[in-house]
């Protein structure tokens, strides 16, 4: 039985209220300057089943690998979508997977929590400060060093992009490690990355070539999204028409969702795959990916493809695609001419 959104929202408010103060005692870690701090075993807690949220965790995983090249990482997650996302991350040791519907699998749910308690880690990181399960699991796990995710005022003053859900866990980790005596890290924050292999990219090109059957470069659009993030058919048809008229030297194809829905009435060549990595490999062979804010937008960004993300209800400061020339556009404040200018910038 699907839980109504209002019930879910009430549950989140209650749980966030109950867990908001968890971890306060770890804000100033105790340091023993007579002993060397070694980080070999790390747990990242991100118990969310959505594709986008797992993709948005890839920069944090990369940051840990870059900082501690010899470490092993466990992931505490919910749902199975995490496996293809982190398939080529060799530092991942274990994925502890909470069932998507815990009340239907109470024994499995309890066993997952016991797994993170049984193992001793050097560092535990909560990947989302607003996740009550993330804060609880970070508290429950055994480790001398824990990062719960609260943003220090100095981080807010230093980084204009501190709100971004992929970036603030990294800023927090760097801030925490500096307190422990590690060198200050001022390098660029890693981008989303599912680490496609050359073989996967070549297979994606083969599939794309079978769809377009010419040597033109390709613009890919994805017209679906969840709830009120989804734009109307009229909106998409207007944009699609302008793209077709302006970019005659490009193919325009549409990636379809699992529901086989097209907001442009299937006017463009299209494709769909159940394999996340195959979807990503096809996108990788396109010149630009255009979509509303959704998980597939983050998938495109994680293939290192320039991505145009449209925002109307969600906060683009938190979820915008970044790196590789990507851009977020607030459609309440911009118009179709502004969007085409950004597509021009990417293509040229």
Secondary structure, DSSP 8 states (H G I E B T S, - for coil): ----HHHHHHHHHHHHHHHTTTTGGGSS----TTS-----EEEEEE----HHHHHTTHHHHHHHHHH-TT-EEEEEEESSTHHHHTTT-TTEEEEEEE-SSGGG-HHHHHHHHHHHHHSEEEEEEES-TT-HHHHHHHHHSEEEEEE-----HHHHHH-TTTT-TTTHHHHHHHHHHHHTT-----S----------HHHHHHHHHHHHHHH-SSSEEEEEE---SGGGS--HHHHHHHHHHHHHH-TTEEEEEE--TT---TTTT-SEEE--S-HHHHHHHHHTSSEEEEESSHHHHHHHHTT--EEEEESSS-HHHH---STT-EEEETTT--HHHHHHHHHHHH-
